[in-house]
Amino acid sequence: MTFQKKSPAFIAVCCSLLGCHSSFSQTAPAAASAALMPLVAADSPTPNPVWKRSGLPDNKAPLSSFEAISLNGDTVLALRTQASYGVLTHAWQGPTPQSLSWRWRLEQPLAAADIKTKAGDDAALKVCVMLDQPLADIPFLQRSVLALARSVSGQNLPSATLCYLWDSRYPAGTRGPNPYSARVRYIVLNGLESAVGQWVSQRRHVAEDFALLFGQESVALPPVIAVAVGADSDNTQGSSLGYVAQLRWLP
């Protein structure tokens, strides 16, 4: 498929994957922060307002649910899907700390999801880091699609997105490009070998993971412009439930 033949639906999907959110305007993002704020605010059933909720362009699928709940005495973020799509995005500016850390727990997986195919491209739990990769480092065709998505959305979309997944089909360590856009690449941290209903702690060295997935394009880690969490089941029309807590930068 050539660049000229990209359909509006294709651009809408790429736009959602790359982060078409109000916090990525052409001007400096008002929501950007020098610190990563907690996912949930104290004594509130809703996510921290710094984390901006968004879905697919033109409401092509219902929004996934993000709710602050008490679980075993801790306040955590519950992510629920039902044939839905949703992302919470925290704009970021400033030096990137060495590591990103969080705890997560999968309660109800997506049995039909297959992250290597467009038809199965759903995730019950994902944590993503969005970066401002130099355009000169990006292959021409991908750079052209990104330019079109930016033009259509009117937003300065991230040029690279690194996503960490909890997946129920593939084993931990599986990695590759998103089937819709190679500007989004993933690593499965917990896979088919991971039991549901149990908390797992993660700590990732962002520069090392960027080098693993994008190192053939860029030698150095580009500036981070946002961190996101999400859950979607719009492709497989399934339902899922997971939890995320204590998402933070570490030195």
BAGUNU-118401 format. One record per residue (C-alpha): residue in three letters; x, y, z; residue number from 1. Coordinates in nm, 4 decimals. Each point is the difference from the previous one (the first is absolute). Last residue first. Example, Ala and Ser with C-alpha at 12.3 -4.5 7.8 and 13.67 -1.06 7.14 Angstrom:
BEGIN
<rest SER, east 1.3670, north -0.1060, up 0.7140, nr 2>
<rest ALA, east -0.1370, north -0.3440, up 0.0660, nr 1>
***
This chain:
BEGIN
<rest PRO, east 1.6738, north 0.7528, up 3.9512, nr 251>
<rest LEU, east -0.3569, north -0.1367, up 0.0165, nr 250>
<rest TRP, east -0.3018, north 0.1270, up -0.1917, nr 249>
<rest ARG, east -0.3405, north -0.1049, up 0.1264, nr 248>
<rest LEU, east -0.2985, north -0.2321, up -0.0440, nr 247>
<rest GLN, east -0.1023, north -0.1123, up 0.3479, nr 246>
<rest ALA, east -0.3067, north -0.1969, up -0.1061, nr 245>
<rest VAL, east -0.1562, north -0.1689, up -0.3023, nr 244>
<rest TYR, east -0.2977, north -0.2384, up -0.0030, nr 243>
<rest GLY, east -0.1587, north -0.2249, up -0.2599, nr 242>
<rest LEU, east -0.3384, north -0.0991, up -0.1355, nr 241>
<rest SER, east -0.0939, north -0.1256, up -0.3448, nr 240>
<rest SER, east -0.2901, north -0.0361, up -0.2403, nr 239>
<rest GLY, east -0.0012, north -0.1038, up -0.3656, nr 238>
<rest GLN, east -0.1058, north 0.1553, up -0.3303, nr 237>
<rest THR, east 0.3212, north -0.1291, up -0.1629, nr 236>
<rest ASN, east 0.0907, north 0.3299, up -0.1650, nr 235>
<rest ASP, east -0.1476, north 0.2338, up 0.2628, nr 234>
<rest SER, east 0.1648, north -0.1739, up 0.2943, nr 233>
<rest ASP, east 0.2158, north 0.2792, up 0.1385, nr 232>
<rest ALA, east 0.1925, north 0.0891, up 0.3142, nr 231>
<rest GLY, east 0.2256, north 0.2955, up 0.0710, nr 230>
<rest VAL, east 0.2756, north 0.1680, up 0.1929, nr 229>
<rest ALA, east 0.1987, north 0.2947, up -0.1332, nr 228>
<rest VAL, east 0.3249, north 0.1902, up 0.0528, nr 227>
<rest ALA, east 0.0735, north 0.3132, up -0.2002, nr 226>
<rest ILE, east 0.2608, north 0.2151, up -0.1760, nr 225>
<rest VAL, east 0.3159, north -0.2034, up 0.0594, nr 224>
<rest PRO, east 0.2999, north 0.1611, up -0.1680, nr 223>
<rest PRO, east 0.1886, north -0.2286, up -0.2409, nr 222>
<rest LEU, east 0.2204, north -0.2849, up 0.1294, nr 221>
<rest ALA, east 0.3238, north -0.0042, up -0.2004, nr 220>
<rest VAL, east 0.1102, north -0.2149, up -0.2958, nr 219>
<rest SER, east -0.3164, north 0.0397, up -0.2061, nr 218>
<rest GLU, east -0.1257, north -0.2187, up -0.2853, nr 217>
<rest GLN, east 0.1490, north -0.3440, up 0.0634, nr 216>
<rest GLY, east -0.0440, north 0.0669, up 0.3707, nr 215>
<rest PHE, east -0.3791, north 0.0177, up -0.0226, nr 214>
<rest LEU, east -0.1080, north -0.3202, up 0.1752, nr 213>
<rest LEU, east 0.2996, north -0.1022, up 0.2113, nr 212>
<rest ALA, east 0.1393, north 0.3541, up 0.0258, nr 211>
<rest PHE, east -0.3370, north 0.1216, up 0.1287, nr 210>
<rest ASP, east 0.0008, north -0.2814, up 0.2556, nr 209>
<rest GLU, east 0.3472, north 0.0952, up 0.1198, nr 208>
<rest ALA, east -0.0879, north 0.3692, up 0.0229, nr 207>
<rest VAL, east -0.3220, north -0.0753, up 0.1904, nr 206>
<rest HIS, east 0.1606, north -0.2119, up 0.2723, nr 205>
<rest ARG, east -0.3082, north -0.1860, up 0.1201, nr 204>
<rest ARG, east -0.1213, north -0.0866, up 0.3496, nr 203>
<rest GLN, east -0.2981, north -0.2319, up 0.0343, nr 202>
<rest SER, east -0.1797, north -0.1407, up 0.3040, nr 201>
<rest VAL, east -0.2550, north -0.2811, up -0.0458, nr 200>
<rest TRP, east -0.3245, north -0.0270, up 0.1960, nr 199>
<rest GLN, east -0.1890, north -0.3264, up -0.0299, nr 198>
<rest GLY, east -0.3544, north -0.0672, up -0.1238, nr 197>
<rest VAL, east 0.1101, north -0.1519, up -0.3290, nr 196>
<rest ALA, east 0.2976, north -0.2330, up -0.0229, nr 195>
<rest SER, east 0.2853, north 0.0893, up -0.2332, nr 194>
<rest GLU, east 0.1270, north -0.2651, up -0.2456, nr 193>
<rest LEU, east -0.2181, north 0.1350, up -0.2828, nr 192>
<rest GLY, east 0.1818, north 0.3308, up 0.0188, nr 191>
<rest ASN, east 0.1251, north 0.2656, up 0.2380, nr 190>
<rest LEU, east 0.2533, north 0.2487, up -0.1299, nr 189>
<rest VAL, east -0.1044, north -0.0097, up -0.3660, nr 188>
<rest ILE, east 0.2030, north 0.2673, up -0.1814, nr 187>
<rest TYR, east -0.1656, north 0.2296, up -0.2506, nr 186>
<rest ARG, east 0.0629, north 0.2321, up -0.2912, nr 185>
<rest VAL, east -0.2030, north 0.2990, up -0.1247, nr 184>
<rest ARG, east 0.1536, north 0.1928, up -0.2906, nr 183>
<rest ALA, east -0.0350, north -0.3253, up -0.1948, nr 182>
<rest SER, east -0.3723, north 0.0725, up -0.0292, nr 181>
<rest TYR, east -0.3047, north -0.2226, up -0.0427, nr 180>
<rest PRO, east 0.1555, north -0.3384, up 0.0820, nr 179>
<rest ASN, east 0.1820, north 0.1490, up 0.3033, nr 178>
<rest PRO, east 0.3680, north -0.0668, up -0.0407, nr 177>
<rest GLY, east 0.1835, north -0.2774, up 0.1853, nr 176>
<rest ARG, east 0.0725, north -0.1663, up 0.3319, nr 175>
<rest THR, east -0.0552, north -0.3298, up 0.1780, nr 174>
<rest GLY, east 0.2089, north -0.0024, up 0.3185, nr 173>
<rest ALA, east -0.2725, north -0.1470, up 0.2171, nr 172>
<rest PRO, east -0.1892, north -0.2709, up -0.1821, nr 171>
<rest TYR, east -0.2795, north 0.0551, up -0.2566, nr 170>
<rest ARG, east -0.3740, north -0.0578, up 0.0313, nr 169>
<rest SER, east -0.1053, north 0.1548, up 0.3323, nr 168>
<rest ASP, east 0.1676, north 0.3393, up -0.0291, nr 167>
<rest TRP, east 0.1046, north 0.2554, up 0.2613, nr 166>
<rest LEU, east 0.1582, north 0.2672, up -0.2142, nr 165>
<rest TYR, east 0.2737, north 0.2642, up 0.0119, nr 164>
<rest CYS, east -0.0317, north 0.2584, up -0.2763, nr 163>
<rest LEU, east 0.2697, north 0.2181, up -0.1598, nr 162>
<rest THR, east -0.1345, north 0.2817, up -0.2147, nr 161>
<rest ALA, east 0.2006, north 0.1872, up -0.2616, nr 160>
<rest SER, east -0.0759, north 0.3140, up -0.2044, nr 159>
<rest PRO, east -0.2365, north 0.1413, up 0.2586, nr 158>
<rest LEU, east -0.2838, north 0.2028, up -0.1536, nr 157>
<rest ASN, east 0.0304, north 0.3762, up -0.0428, nr 156>
<rest GLN, east -0.3705, north 0.0585, up -0.0482, nr 155>
<rest GLY, east -0.2137, north 0.1357, up -0.2839, nr 154>
<rest SER, east -0.1564, north -0.3452, up -0.0260, nr 153>
<rest VAL, east 0.0060, north -0.0270, up -0.3794, nr 152>
<rest SER, east 0.3384, north 0.1723, up -0.0327, nr 151>
<rest ARG, east 0.1590, north -0.2035, up 0.2762, nr 150>
<rest ALA, east -0.1369, north -0.3215, up -0.1516, nr 149>
<rest LEU, east 0.1363, north 0.1044, up -0.3412, nr 148>
<rest ALA, east 0.3455, north 0.0754, up 0.1431, nr 147>
<rest LEU, east 0.0000, north -0.3347, up 0.1813, nr 146>
<rest VAL, east -0.0893, north -0.1815, up -0.3212, nr 145>
<rest SER, east 0.2862, north 0.1768, up -0.1802, nr 144>
<rest ARG, east 0.2500, north -0.0790, up 0.2755, nr 143>
<rest GLN, east -0.1019, north -0.3649, up -0.0173, nr 142>
<rest LEU, east 0.0608, north 0.0021, up -0.3744, nr 141>
<rest PHE, east 0.3372, north 0.1760, up 0.0342, nr 140>
<rest PRO, east 0.1522, north -0.2053, up 0.2804, nr 139>
<rest ILE, east 0.0369, north 0.1994, up 0.3253, nr 138>
<rest ASP, east 0.3347, north 0.1427, up 0.1110, nr 137>
<rest ALA, east -0.0509, north 0.3367, up -0.1733, nr 136>
<rest LEU, east -0.3266, north 0.0394, up 0.1881, nr 135>
<rest PRO, east 0.1854, north 0.0183, up 0.3303, nr 134>
<rest GLN, east -0.1817, north -0.2128, up 0.2625, nr 133>
<rest ASP, east -0.2281, north 0.1975, up 0.2300, nr 132>
<rest LEU, east -0.0997, north -0.2813, up 0.2323, nr 131>
<rest MET, east -0.3114, north -0.1630, up 0.1428, nr 130>
<rest VAL, east 0.0333, north -0.2523, up 0.2835, nr 129>
<rest CYS, east -0.2732, north -0.2607, up 0.0310, nr 128>
<rest VAL, east -0.1529, north -0.2162, up 0.2737, nr 127>
<rest LYS, east -0.2386, north -0.2683, up -0.1211, nr 126>
<rest LEU, east -0.2616, north -0.2258, up 0.1554, nr 125>
<rest ALA, east -0.2910, north -0.1908, up -0.1573, nr 124>
<rest ALA, east 0.1535, north 0.0399, up -0.3437, nr 123>
<rest ASP, east -0.1621, north -0.0233, up -0.3426, nr 122>
<rest ASP, east 0.1416, north -0.0463, up -0.3511, nr 121>
<rest GLY, east -0.1880, north -0.3133, up -0.0986, nr 120>
<rest ALA, east -0.1353, north 0.1021, up -0.3407, nr 119>
<rest LYS, east 0.3139, north 0.2005, up -0.0772, nr 118>
<rest THR, east 0.2251, north -0.2963, up 0.0749, nr 117>
<rest LYS, east 0.3127, north -0.0465, up 0.2108, nr 116>
<rest ILE, east -0.1691, north 0.1114, up 0.3232, nr 115>
<rest ASP, east -0.2380, north -0.2972, up -0.0076, nr 114>
<rest ALA, east -0.2959, north 0.0437, up 0.2343, nr 113>
<rest ALA, east -0.2655, north -0.2741, up 0.0084, nr 112>
<rest ALA, east 0.0402, north -0.0979, up 0.3664, nr 111>
<rest LEU, east 0.0019, north 0.3548, up 0.1325, nr 110>
<rest PRO, east 0.0959, north -0.0384, up 0.3648, nr 109>
<rest GLN, east -0.2080, north 0.0580, up 0.3179, nr 108>
<rest GLU, east 0.1904, north 0.0790, up 0.3201, nr 107>
<rest LEU, east 0.3345, north 0.1251, up -0.1231, nr 106>
<rest ARG, east 0.2117, north 0.1699, up 0.2652, nr 105>
<rest TRP, east 0.2395, north 0.2891, up -0.0218, nr 104>
<rest ARG, east 0.2734, north 0.1680, up 0.2018, nr 103>
<rest TRP, east 0.2072, north 0.2906, up -0.1314, nr 102>
<rest SER, east 0.3503, north 0.1290, up -0.0728, nr 101>
<rest LEU, east 0.1529, north 0.2104, up -0.2773, nr 100>
<rest SER, east 0.3771, north 0.0265, up 0.0092, nr 99>
<rest GLN, east 0.2863, north 0.2388, up -0.0750, nr 98>
<rest PRO, east -0.1741, north 0.3307, up 0.0493, nr 97>
<rest THR, east -0.0841, north 0.2016, up -0.3117, nr 96>
<rest PRO, east 0.1109, north 0.3620, up 0.0151, nr 95>
<rest GLY, east -0.2880, north 0.2458, up -0.0392, nr 94>
<rest GLN, east -0.3450, north -0.0101, up -0.1497, nr 93>
<rest TRP, east -0.2885, north -0.2422, up 0.0355, nr 92>
<rest ALA, east -0.3619, north -0.0285, up -0.1062, nr 91>
<rest HIS, east -0.1936, north -0.2635, up 0.1965, nr 90>
<rest THR, east -0.2304, north -0.2103, up -0.2187, nr 89>
<rest LEU, east -0.2862, north -0.2297, up 0.1004, nr 88>
<rest VAL, east -0.1033, north -0.2231, up -0.2892, nr 87>
<rest GLY, east -0.3245, north -0.1673, up -0.1028, nr 86>
<rest TYR, east -0.1575, north -0.2450, up -0.2431, nr 85>
<rest SER, east -0.3165, north -0.2082, up 0.0299, nr 84>
<rest ALA, east -0.1581, north -0.3346, up -0.0819, nr 83>
<rest GLN, east -0.0509, north -0.0213, up 0.3760, nr 82>
<rest THR, east 0.3112, north 0.1196, up 0.1757, nr 81>
<rest ARG, east 0.0821, north 0.0627, up 0.3647, nr 80>
<rest LEU, east 0.3096, north 0.1666, up 0.1481, nr 79>
<rest ALA, east 0.0014, north 0.0287, up 0.3804, nr 78>
<rest LEU, east 0.2435, north 0.2538, up 0.1455, nr 77>
<rest VAL, east 0.1128, north -0.0775, up 0.3521, nr 76>
<rest THR, east -0.0701, north 0.1173, up 0.3557, nr 75>
<rest ASP, east 0.1471, north -0.2526, up 0.2398, nr 74>
<rest GLY, east -0.1772, north -0.1769, up 0.2894, nr 73>
<rest ASN, east -0.0416, north -0.3320, up -0.1770, nr 72>
<rest LEU, east -0.1403, north 0.1782, up -0.3044, nr 71>
<rest SER, east -0.1553, north 0.3450, up 0.0337, nr 70>
<rest ILE, east -0.1105, north 0.1422, up -0.3328, nr 69>
<rest ALA, east 0.0930, north 0.2837, up -0.2353, nr 68>
<rest GLU, east -0.1801, north -0.0517, up -0.3279, nr 67>
<rest PHE, east 0.0986, north -0.0041, up -0.3660, nr 66>
<rest SER, east -0.2640, north -0.1417, up -0.2374, nr 65>
<rest SER, east 0.0667, north -0.0578, up -0.3690, nr 64>
<rest LEU, east -0.1615, north 0.2512, up -0.2315, nr 63>
<rest PRO, east -0.2483, north -0.1299, up -0.2555, nr 62>
<rest ALA, east 0.1351, north -0.0526, up -0.3522, nr 61>
<rest LYS, east 0.0240, north 0.2172, up -0.3148, nr 60>
<rest ASN, east -0.0461, north 0.3083, up 0.2165, nr 59>
<rest ASP, east 0.1059, north 0.2316, up -0.2867, nr 58>
<rest PRO, east 0.3651, north -0.0662, up 0.0844, nr 57>
<rest LEU, east 0.0568, north -0.2995, up 0.2316, nr 56>
<rest GLY, east 0.0074, north 0.0661, up 0.3715, nr 55>
<rest SER, east 0.1363, north 0.2574, up 0.2412, nr 54>
<rest ARG, east 0.0390, north 0.0591, up 0.3725, nr 53>
<rest LYS, east 0.2489, north 0.2572, up 0.1269, nr 52>
<rest TRP, east 0.2129, north -0.0907, up 0.3038, nr 51>
<rest VAL, east 0.0473, north 0.3333, up 0.1799, nr 50>
<rest PRO, east -0.3602, north -0.0426, up 0.1171, nr 49>
<rest ASN, east 0.1107, north -0.2830, up 0.2358, nr 48>
<rest PRO, east -0.2236, north -0.2946, up -0.0812, nr 47>
<rest THR, east -0.3561, north -0.0087, up 0.1361, nr 46>
<rest PRO, east -0.1424, north -0.1470, up 0.3210, nr 45>
<rest SER, east 0.1663, north 0.2763, up 0.2075, nr 44>
<rest ASP, east 0.1284, north -0.0073, up 0.3595, nr 43>
<rest ALA, east 0.3628, north 0.0626, up -0.1019, nr 42>
<rest ALA, east 0.0590, north 0.0374, up -0.3716, nr 41>
<rest VAL, east 0.0707, north -0.3023, up -0.2146, nr 40>
<rest LEU, east 0.2699, north -0.0458, up -0.2623, nr 39>
<rest PRO, east 0.2529, north 0.1846, up 0.2134, nr 38>
<rest MET, east 0.1773, north 0.2956, up -0.1651, nr 37>
<rest LEU, east 0.3213, north -0.0441, up -0.1944, nr 36>
<rest ALA, east 0.2011, north 0.3117, up 0.0751, nr 35>
<rest ALA, east 0.1173, north 0.2875, up -0.2191, nr 34>
<rest SER, east -0.3478, north 0.0238, up -0.1487, nr 33>
<rest ALA, east -0.1538, north 0.0486, up -0.3412, nr 32>
<rest ALA, east -0.3742, north 0.0690, up 0.0080, nr 31>
<rest ALA, east 0.0349, north 0.3368, up -0.1749, nr 30>
<rest PRO, east 0.1691, north -0.1646, up -0.2941, nr 29>
<rest ALA, east 0.2389, north 0.2404, up -0.1830, nr 28>
<rest THR, east -0.1607, north 0.0902, up -0.3307, nr 27>
<rest GLN, east -0.0772, north -0.2366, up -0.2866, nr 26>
<rest SER, east -0.2382, north -0.1867, up 0.2237, nr 25>
<rest PHE, east 0.0882, north -0.3310, up 0.1613, nr 24>
<rest SER, east -0.1927, north 0.0354, up 0.3285, nr 23>
<rest SER, east -0.3275, north -0.0056, up -0.1927, nr 22>
<rest HIS, east 0.0604, north -0.3613, up -0.0920, nr 21>
<rest CYS, east 0.0823, north -0.1744, up -0.3250, nr 20>
<rest GLY, east 0.2537, north -0.2407, up 0.1503, nr 19>
<rest LEU, east 0.1844, north -0.1993, up -0.2630, nr 18>
<rest LEU, east -0.2401, north -0.2917, up 0.0224, nr 17>
<rest SER, east -0.3056, north 0.2247, up -0.0282, nr 16>
<rest CYS, east 0.1393, north 0.1806, up -0.3038, nr 15>
<rest CYS, east 0.0984, north -0.3261, up -0.1635, nr 14>
<rest VAL, east -0.3594, north -0.1198, up 0.0398, nr 13>
<rest ALA, east -0.1440, north 0.3237, up -0.1365, nr 12>
<rest ILE, east 0.2471, north 0.0001, up -0.2905, nr 11>
<rest PHE, east -0.1056, north -0.3527, up -0.0954, nr 10>
<rest ALA, east -0.3670, north 0.0977, up 0.0187, nr 9>
<rest PRO, east 0.0648, north 0.3035, up -0.2220, nr 8>
<rest SER, east 0.1520, north -0.2367, up -0.2593, nr 7>
<rest LYS, east 0.3689, north -0.0077, up -0.0956, nr 6>
<rest LYS, east 0.0144, north -0.0184, up -0.3799, nr 5>
<rest GLN, east 0.2424, north 0.2896, up -0.0500, nr 4>
<rest PHE, east 0.2608, north -0.1634, up 0.2256, nr 3>
<rest THR, east 0.0047, north -0.3126, up -0.2103, nr 2>
<rest MET, east -0.1483, north -0.3353, up 0.0990, nr 1>
***
